[in-house]
Structures are given as C-alpha cells and as structure tokens.
Amino acid sequence: MNTKRYFSPATALSVIIANMVGTGVFTSLGFQLVDLRTGFPLIMLWVLGGLAALCGAMCYGELGAALPRSGGEYNFLARSYHGAVGFVGGWVSAIIGFSAPVALAAMTFGAYAQAAFGGEGPDWLRTALAAGLVTVMTLIHAGRRSSSGNIQIGFTALKVLVIIIFCAGALWMVPSFQPVSFLPVAGDAGAMTSGAFAVSLIYVSYAYTGWNAATYVSGELANPQRDLPRILVAGTVAVTLLYVALNAVFLLVAPMDAMVGQLEVGVVAAEAAFGVSGSKLAVVALALLLISTVSAMTIAGPRVLQVIGEDLPSLGGLAVTNKDGVPSRAIYLQAGIALLFILTSSFDAVLVFSGFTLAAMSFATVAGLLVLRWREPELVRPYRVSLFPLPPLIYLGLTGWTLVFVLVERPIEGLAGLGLMLTGLVIYLGLQRVGRAG
C-alpha cells in the first residue's frame, strides 16, 4: 500500500503565488523609474513580463507533466541535454534561485517592518529581523509536512487579500491621482526598445521568478501529469493581474520623483494614499506579505538539493529526509546560504545578478523543450503546449533580448552570473572524478 504523503494542488498553487509575489513587485518600480518616467512603458514592463512568464509556465507544464520528478531545472536540463547541464541548473537554483531571493525577501521584510515603526533604530536591527524570519521559517518547514502546507496556504490567501484591499483602499483614500497616463504617447516606442527598458525587464523578470516553483515539488503531488500544468498557468495568470494592478496603483497615488531609486516603494505609496499614520498599518500588512514569500521558497528550494543528493552519491547527505519525508538537511543548508547573503549582500547588485542568472537558466530549460520534442518525439506528454511553437519562441525571444542587454548595460552582474554557472560545471566535473576514483 502506498503510504507516501503528498502536497495538495492548493499547496502547490500557493507555493507558486507566494514565490512570485514577493520582493520584486515591492521594490522594482523604484529602480525602473531611474530611467523610465512615462506610464505606458512602465505598465508594459509588467504586461510583457507576465506574457513571458505565462509562455514559460506552459513550457514548464509540458516538461513537468512528461518528467514528473521534483527538482525543477535540475531534472529538466539533465534530461534535455546532459547531467552536467542539469547539475549547473541545480547549482544555480540552490545558490541563486532560492537562497538569494529568500535573503532579499527577508531583507525587504526587515526594511518594511522597521519603516512601520518610523524607520528608527540601527541598521543591525533590520538585519536581525531578516535573519530571524529565515530562521523561524526554516524551523517550521523542516518539521511536519501537514503543518508546512497549511501554513503556506494560509499565508498566501492572506497575501492576495491584503494586496486587493491595499489597491482598493489606496485608490479610494488618495486625495488626488498623479498625472500619469497608461496610454502610449510620443517617445514611448523609443523607450521600449532602449537598453534601459531591457534592464528594467530583468527587474520584472526577477519579480515573476517563481512561476515555475511547483515543478520543484512535482514529485510530491499525487497526480502531477494532470495538476501541474493547470497549477502553473493559473498561478501565473493570477499573479500577472495582481502585478499590473499593484504597479498601476503605485503610479496613480505616489509621485514618481518620490519613488525614484527607493527600495520601499510600497511605503511611499502607502504614505501618499493613507497619510503618515494610516500608512503604518498598510506597511505592517506589506511586511507580513513577505513572510509567505520566504515560507514558499523554504518549501520549494531544498527539493532541488534533495534530488541532486539522490543522483550524486558524494552529496547523498542532502537527500536525507525526516520521518515525514521532509528534506530537513537541505532546508538547513539553504537557510545557511540565505543568512550569508543577508549579512554580506548589496540589494540592487544581487537583484540584477540573480535575475540575469535565473533568466539564463529558464532560457536553457525552455530551449530544452524544443530539444526534447526533436530528440524524443515518442515521449509520453500528458500535456502539450498550446499553439506550439509560439509560446517557447515568445519566451526565448523576450528573455534572450533581455539577457543580451544586461550583458551590455550591467556587464559585472552578467559576467558574475556566467561565472557562477561555470563554477557549477567545474564542481560537477570534480565530483564525477571523485566518484570514478571511489
């Protein structure tokens, strides 16, 4: 009798939404406004980001249904290309895909929590709040699966509700709307083909990172072939609508000049809409939303490390689970890396570096769908991408264009991402040599 415990589809859907709605949407607009100052290009960033994410989700849905094993890119890249490429994908997921976003979400939580109390207090307090959140979520999710899943569903439902209430309340309470138009005007075409727009799309791409999160736990769904594609598409569409609405509200209620370069754009928007006193409650609510982001990434990320440990004997310790089947060792390792980022990282540089590296991995994964279609036409595919090959080509075109411009406009972060991938390849070759020697 099969006694394996599974995550419900609701838990997997909540993992996607909570992974996506996090640091990026509450911080990106301030960086985008440095170079872009009209409403149409700024909103189109989020529309195009949502289109790319939806196309990517459809492609991952086919891969996940055909290859129903936890591990995300690690699983897909190894099958599409080679075990070495899969290891690089897993390496990137472990170091950047989850540990860095966990750190960034926790750092943003610390900033918002501190802002809720007037922004007073030393810098170490913000760091302590971030580290404390990571530690608490680690202890929760390294325990029982049932409590882990229920807590995640609850936090995600609260997150969606708070965003809807914030948007409606801000539009209702703001004394007057800002003079911003979301219709195209002269000069917008040039802005949308510029390097600044492409780099801003990396911020947006980072904000949408997480649409593939359910693939990291697909092996822990009872029927991944049926449920995974639905979960991926539904989660991505829902988040796209939330993102467009939230950024439109930010632009309508807060002056652009006040948000330029600001990390806590939600704080600026809340003060403009609700006043200083009313903004305190709104900022507390926004800080609480980031808890579910850290929570979701603490669930999904360690499953990559677990699958790597199952495949590579020299890293077998990562595959060890507790009595409830939870990869507790991998969870503790990811938390340790995240805490290191919290103590040492620069927010903006890590965001661009992370966004570039993750986009490069998803680019290779979606391209792998085309490779598998050609190389393994007989593979059973319970779900096939609609309008094929249009969705993968749209995703590859938008993502490839963005990657090229990041290398031109922000070469340090782009080359650092390529260096991280190369490091993963060197480690894989070293592990293979040790395995053969053993």
C-alpha positions in Angstrom: 0.0 0.0 0.0 1.3 3.5 -0.9 1.8 5.4 2.3 3.6 8.4 0.7 2.3 11.7 1.8 1.6 14.3 -0.8 1.2 18.1 -1.1 -2.3 19.1 -2.3 -2.8 21.1 -5.5 -3.8 24.0 -3.4 -0.5 23.9 -1.6 1.4 23.8 -4.9 -0.7 26.7 -6.2 0.0 28.7 -3.1 3.8 28.0 -3.4 3.7 29.5 -6.9 1.8 32.6 -5.9 3.8 33.2 -2.8 7.1 32.6 -4.6 6.2 35.2 -7.3 4.5 37.9 -5.2 7.5 39.0 -3.1 10.5 41.2 -3.1 10.4 42.2 -6.8 7.0 43.8 -7.1 7.5 45.8 -3.9 11.0 47.1 -4.9 11.4 47.1 -8.7 9.4 50.2 -9.6 11.9 52.5 -7.8 14.8 51.2 -9.9 12.8 51.3 -13.1 11.9 55.0 -12.5 15.6 55.9 -12.7 15.4 55.7 -16.5 11.7 55.4 -17.4 9.2 58.1 -16.5 6.0 57.5 -18.5 3.1 55.3 -17.6 2.7 53.2 -20.7 6.3 51.7 -20.8 6.2 51.1 -17.1 3.0 49.1 -17.2 4.1 47.3 -20.4 7.1 46.0 -18.5 4.7 44.1 -16.2 2.4 43.0 -19.1 5.4 41.7 -21.1 6.9 40.1 -18.0 3.5 38.4 -17.4 3.3 37.2 -21.1 6.8 35.8 -20.9 6.1 34.1 -17.6 2.8 32.6 -19.0 4.7 31.2 -22.1 7.4 29.8 -19.8 4.8 28.3 -17.5 3.1 26.5 -20.4 6.5 25.1 -21.5 7.4 24.0 -17.9 3.9 22.5 -17.7 4.7 20.2 -20.6 8.1 19.3 -19.2 6.8 18.7 -15.7 3.9 16.5 -16.9 6.3 14.4 -19.1 9.0 14.3 -16.5 7.2 14.2 -13.1 10.0 14.4 -10.7 10.9 17.1 -8.2 13.9 19.3 -8.9 12.8 21.8 -11.5 15.5 22.9 -13.9 17.9 20.3 -12.5 15.5 17.5 -13.6 14.6 19.1 -17.0 18.1 20.2 -18.1 19.7 16.8 -17.2 17.1 15.0 -19.4 17.2 17.6 -22.2 20.9 18.0 -22.5 23.3 16.2 -20.1 23.8 15.5 -16.4 26.4 18.3 -16.3 23.9 20.9 -17.5 21.4 19.6 -15.1 23.8 20.0 -12.2 24.6 23.6 -13.2 20.9 24.3 -13.2 20.6 22.7 -9.7 23.7 24.6 -8.5 22.2 27.9 -9.7 18.8 27.1 -8.1 20.5 26.2 -4.8 22.7 29.3 -4.7 20.7 31.9 -6.5 17.3 30.5 -7.3 16.2 30.3 -3.7 18.8 31.3 -1.2 19.3 34.8 -2.7 15.6 35.5 -3.1 15.0 34.3 0.4 17.6 36.7 1.6 16.2 39.6 -0.5 12.7 38.9 0.7 13.8 38.8 4.3 15.8 42.0 3.9 12.8 43.7 2.4 10.7 42.4 5.3 13.2 43.9 7.7 13.1 47.3 5.9 9.3 47.4 5.8 9.0 46.2 9.4 11.4 48.9 10.5 9.6 51.6 8.4 6.4 50.6 10.2 7.9 52.0 13.4 9.2 55.2 11.9 12.3 53.8 10.4 14.1 54.4 13.7 16.7 52.1 15.0 20.2 50.8 14.0 20.9 49.0 10.7 21.7 45.8 12.6 18.0 45.7 13.7 16.9 45.4 10.1 19.4 42.6 9.6 18.3 40.9 12.8 14.6 40.9 11.7 15.6 39.4 8.3 17.7 36.7 9.9 15.0 35.9 12.4 12.4 35.4 9.7 14.6 33.0 7.8 15.3 31.1 11.0 11.7 30.7 12.0 10.5 29.6 8.6 13.3 27.1 8.4 12.3 25.5 11.7 8.7 25.3 10.6 9.3 23.7 7.2 11.9 21.3 8.4 9.3 19.7 10.6 5.9 18.1 9.6 4.6 18.3 6.1 1.0 18.9 7.1 1.7 22.0 9.2 4.1 23.2 6.5 1.5 23.0 3.8 -1.4 24.5 5.8 0.7 27.5 7.0 1.7 28.1 3.3 -1.9 28.1 2.1 -2.9 30.5 4.9 -0.1 33.0 4.3 -0.8 33.0 0.6 -4.5 33.6 0.9 -3.8 36.5 3.3 -1.2 37.9 0.8 -3.7 38.0 -2.1 -6.4 39.5 0.1 -4.1 42.2 1.5 -3.0 43.3 -2.0 -6.5 43.6 -3.2 -7.5 45.6 -0.1 -4.4 47.8 -0.4 -5.1 48.6 -4.1 -8.8 49.4 -3.5 -8.1 51.4 -0.3 -5.3 53.4 -1.9 -7.5 54.4 -4.9 -10.3 55.3 -2.5 -8.3 57.3 0.1 -5.7 59.2 -2.0 -6.6 62.9 -2.1 -5.9 63.1 -5.9 -4.4 60.9 -8.6 -1.0 61.6 -10.1 -0.9 62.9 -13.7 0.2 59.6 -15.3 -1.3 58.1 -18.4 -1.2 54.4 -19.2 -1.9 55.1 -22.9 1.1 55.4 -25.4 2.5 58.8 -26.1 5.2 60.2 -28.3 8.6 58.7 -27.4 7.2 55.6 -25.8 8.3 53.4 -28.7 11.9 54.6 -28.4 11.8 54.0 -24.6 10.5 50.4 -25.1 13.4 49.5 -27.4 16.1 51.0 -25.3 18.7 49.3 -23.1 17.1 50.9 -20.0 13.8 49.1 -20.8 15.6 45.8 -21.3 17.5 46.1 -18.0 14.2 47.1 -16.3 12.7 43.9 -17.7 15.3 42.0 -15.7 13.8 43.5 -12.6 10.4 42.5 -13.7 11.7 39.0 -14.7 13.0 38.7 -11.2 9.6 39.7 -9.8 8.0 37.0 -11.9 10.5 34.4 -10.8 8.6 31.7 -9.1 6.1 30.8 -11.8 8.0 27.6 -12.1 8.0 26.9 -8.4 5.5 24.0 -8.5 7.9 22.0 -10.6 10.3 21.8 -7.6 7.7 19.8 -5.7 6.0 18.0 -8.6 7.2 14.6 -7.3 5.2 15.3 -4.2 1.9 15.8 -6.0 -0.4 12.8 -6.2 -1.2 13.4 -9.9 1.4 15.8 -11.4 0.6 14.9 -15.0 -2.9 16.3 -14.6 -2.5 19.0 -12.0 0.9 20.6 -12.7 0.1 22.4 -16.0 -3.2 23.8 -14.5 -1.4 25.0 -11.4 1.4 26.7 -13.4 -0.9 28.5 -15.7 -3.5 29.5 -13.1 -0.8 30.8 -10.7 0.9 32.8 -13.4 -2.2 34.5 -14.7 -3.4 35.4 -11.2 -0.1 37.0 -10.3 0.1 38.9 -13.6 -3.2 40.6 -12.8 -2.0 41.4 -9.3 1.2 42.9 -10.6 -0.3 45.1 -13.2 -2.9 46.3 -10.7 -0.4 47.0 -7.9 2.1 48.9 -10.1 -0.7 51.0 -11.6 -1.9 51.9 -8.1 1.7 52.8 -7.1 2.0 55.2 -10.1 -1.5 56.7 -9.6 -1.2 57.5 -5.9 2.5 58.4 -5.4 4.7 61.0 -7.2 7.3 59.4 -9.4 10.0 61.6 -8.0 9.3 60.3 -4.5 9.8 56.7 -5.7 12.9 57.0 -7.8 15.6 54.7 -6.5 13.6 53.8 -3.4 13.6 50.3 -2.1 10.4 50.6 -0.2 8.1 51.9 -2.9 5.1 50.4 -1.0 5.9 52.7 1.9 6.0 55.8 -0.3 2.7 54.8 -1.9 1.0 54.0 1.4 2.0 57.4 2.9 0.7 59.2 -0.2 -2.6 57.3 -0.1 -3.3 56.9 3.7 -1.2 59.6 5.3 1.7 59.0 7.7 -0.5 57.5 10.5 -2.6 55.3 8.1 0.4 54.1 6.3 1.8 52.4 9.4 -0.9 49.8 9.2 -0.5 49.4 5.5 3.3 48.9 5.8 2.8 46.3 8.5 0.5 44.4 6.2 3.0 44.6 3.3 5.7 43.4 5.6 3.6 40.4 6.6 3.1 39.5 2.9 6.8 38.9 2.6 6.6 36.1 5.3 4.8 33.9 2.8 7.4 34.5 0.2 10.2 33.3 2.5 8.0 30.5 3.6 7.3 29.3 0.0 10.9 29.4 -1.0 11.9 27.5 2.1 9.5 24.7 0.9 10.5 24.6 -2.8 14.2 25.3 -2.9 15.6 22.4 -0.8 13.8 19.9 -3.0 16.4 20.7 -5.7 19.2 19.9 -3.3 17.4 16.7 -2.3 17.2 15.5 -5.9 20.8 16.3 -6.5 21.7 14.3 -3.4 19.7 11.3 -4.7 21.6 11.4 -8.0 25.1 12.1 -6.8 26.4 9.7 -4.1 29.1 12.1 -3.0 26.3 14.6 -2.0 23.9 11.9 -0.7 23.6 13.6 2.7 21.3 16.2 1.0 18.8 13.6 0.2 18.2 12.6 3.8 14.7 13.2 5.0 13.0 13.2 8.4 10.3 10.7 9.3 7.7 12.8 7.5 9.6 12.7 4.2 10.8 16.3 4.5 14.4 17.1 3.3 15.4 18.8 6.5 19.2 18.8 5.9 18.7 20.5 2.5 16.4 23.1 4.2 19.1 23.9 6.8 21.7 24.2 4.1 19.6 26.6 2.0 18.9 28.7 5.2 22.6 28.9 5.9 23.3 30.3 2.4 20.5 32.8 2.7 21.8 34.0 6.1 25.2 34.5 4.5 23.6 36.7 1.8 21.7 38.7 4.4 25.0 39.5 6.2 27.0 40.3 3.1 24.9 41.4 0.1 24.2 44.6 -1.7 20.5 44.6 -2.6 20.5 46.1 -6.1 23.5 44.2 -7.4 22.3 40.9 -6.1 18.9 41.5 -7.6 20.3 42.1 -11.2 22.8 39.3 -10.7 20.0 36.9 -9.6 17.6 38.0 -12.3 20.1 37.5 -15.0 21.3 34.1 -13.8 17.8 32.7 -13.3 16.6 34.0 -16.6 19.6 32.3 -18.3 18.6 29.0 -16.7 15.0 29.3 -17.7 16.1 30.2 -21.2 18.1 27.0 -21.4 15.2 25.0 -20.0 12.6 26.3 -22.4 15.0 25.7 -25.3 15.3 22.1 -23.9 11.6 21.7 -24.6 12.4 22.1 -28.3 15.3 19.7 -28.0 13.1 17.0 -26.4 10.4 17.5 -29.0 13.0 16.8 -31.7 15.1 14.1 -29.9 12.3 12.2 -28.0 9.1 12.5 -30.1 7.8 9.3 -28.6 8.0 10.6 -25.0 4.5 10.5 -23.4 3.3 14.0 -22.9 0.1 14.2 -20.9 0.1 18.0 -21.6 1.3 19.7 -24.7 1.9 23.4 -25.1 -1.0 25.1 -26.9 -0.1 27.0 -30.2 3.3 25.3 -30.3 5.9 26.5 -31.1 4.7 30.1 -30.5 4.9 30.2 -26.6 8.5 28.9 -26.4 9.6 31.2 -29.2 8.0 34.2 -27.5 9.7 33.3 -24.2 13.1 32.7 -25.8 12.8 36.0 -27.8 11.9 38.2 -24.9 14.3 36.5 -22.4 17.2 36.4 -24.9 16.8 40.1 -25.8 16.9 41.0 -22.1 20.0 38.8 -21.4 22.0 40.4 -24.2 21.2 44.0 -23.0 22.1 43.1 -19.4 25.5 41.9 -20.5 25.9 45.3 -22.4 24.4 47.6 -19.7 25.4 45.7 -16.5 28.4 43.6 -17.5 29.7 43.0 -14.0 26.5 41.3 -12.8 26.0 39.5 -16.1 29.6 38.1 -16.1 29.2 37.2 -12.4 26.2 35.1 -13.4 28.1 33.3 -16.1 30.9 32.8 -13.7 28.6 31.1 -11.2 27.4 28.7 -13.9 31.0 27.9 -14.9 31.8 27.2 -11.2 28.9 24.7 -11.1 30.3 22.9 -14.1 33.8 22.7 -12.5 32.3 21.3 -9.3 30.3 18.7 -11.3 33.4 17.5 -13.1 35.3 17.3 -9.8 32.5 15.2 -8.2 32.5 12.9 -11.2 36.2 12.4 -10.9 35.9 11.7 -7.2 33.1 9.2 -7.9 35.1 7.3 -10.5 38.1 7.2 -8.2 36.0 5.8 -5.4 
